[in-house]
Amino acid sequence: MNTYNINKGIGRTIEFRGLKAQYLFIFAGGLLGILILVMILYMAGTSSYICLFLGAGGSSLLVWQTFSLNRKYGEHGLMKIGAKKRHPRYIICRKPVPRYLRSAAKSSIV
């Protein structure tokens, strides 16, 4: 008889060493971008010390910023901040107040 393992992580967010959800993708994409930048600079003839400094400095800054954002905002924090920026702070009402209070008379066609 076959035995099957049950996946108990269904519906959970992706997590890798404390990074959750979108922070993991920001982290991976940032490291890939820094790698490509360093490779292009090296192939263009930039000094290898400058390439090493930019690669190490950029990746350490990326790691620090990603983990601090993850700690500060949590799993859905960046999405909440983005949604908050799209909503207006207040609603502008330029029509006179009596116009809002007046009820519209419906004409009945018989």
N, C-alpha and C positions, 0 to 999 in steps of 0.2 A: 504494500500500500504506500502511495506517495504522501509525503508530508510537505506542506507549503507554508512558507513564512508569511505572516500577515504584516503588511506595511502599516505601522501605527503613526506614521508622519503625514498622513493625508490631510490636506488643508492647512498645514503649517507653512510658515514662511521659510525661505532659504536662509541658512545661517552658517557662517564660516568664521571660526575664531572670534566670535562676538559681533561680527558685522552682520547686519540683517538687511534683507530686502534690497532697496535701491542703492544703499551704501556699498554693497558688494559689487554691483555693476559699475558704480563710479570708481571704486578702487581698481578693479580689473581694467577698465577702459583707460583710466589715467596712467597706470603702469605701462600699458601697451603703447599709449601715445608718447610717453617719455622714452621708451625703448626705441620707437621709430624715429623720434627727434634726434636722439644720440647717434643712431645709425646713419642718418642723413648727414649730420654734422661731421661725423668721422669720415664718411665717403667723400665729403666736400673738401677735406683736407684740413679741418680744424685740428688743433693740437689735441693729443690724446688726454692730456691733463685737464684741459677745458671740458672735454667730453665726459671724463670721469667725474669732475666737479658738478657739472650740470645734471648728470644722471643720478649721482648719489644725493645731491641737494634737492633736486626735484622730487625724487621718489620718497625721501624722508619727509619732505613737506607734505606730500600727498598722503602718506600714511598717517601723519600726525593730524592733519585736517579731517580726514575721513573718520578716524576713530573719535575725534572730538565732536564732530557733527552727529555721529551715531549715539554718543553718550548724551549729548545735549537735547536732541530732538526725538530720539527713539525711532521706532519702526515706521510710523506713518507721519512723522513730523514734517518732512520736507513737502509732502503732498498737502498737508494742512496749511503750511505757510504759503504755498503757491495758490491755494484756493482762497486764502484770506486776501491776497493781493488783488485778486480779480473782482472782489465784491466792492461796491462803492462804500465809502465811509458814511455818507449821508445821502438822502434823497432830496433833490431839488424840486420844489413845488412852485411853479411860476404862474399858475392860474389863480384867480381870486377865490377866496374861501367860499363865498356864497354860491359859486358855480358848482362846487362839490356837494353842497348841502341841498341844492335844488333837485327835486326828483323829476325825472323825465316823464312827461305825460304820454302814455301809450294811446295811440289812436286806434280805435276799434272799428274794423270794417265789417259791416253787417250785410 
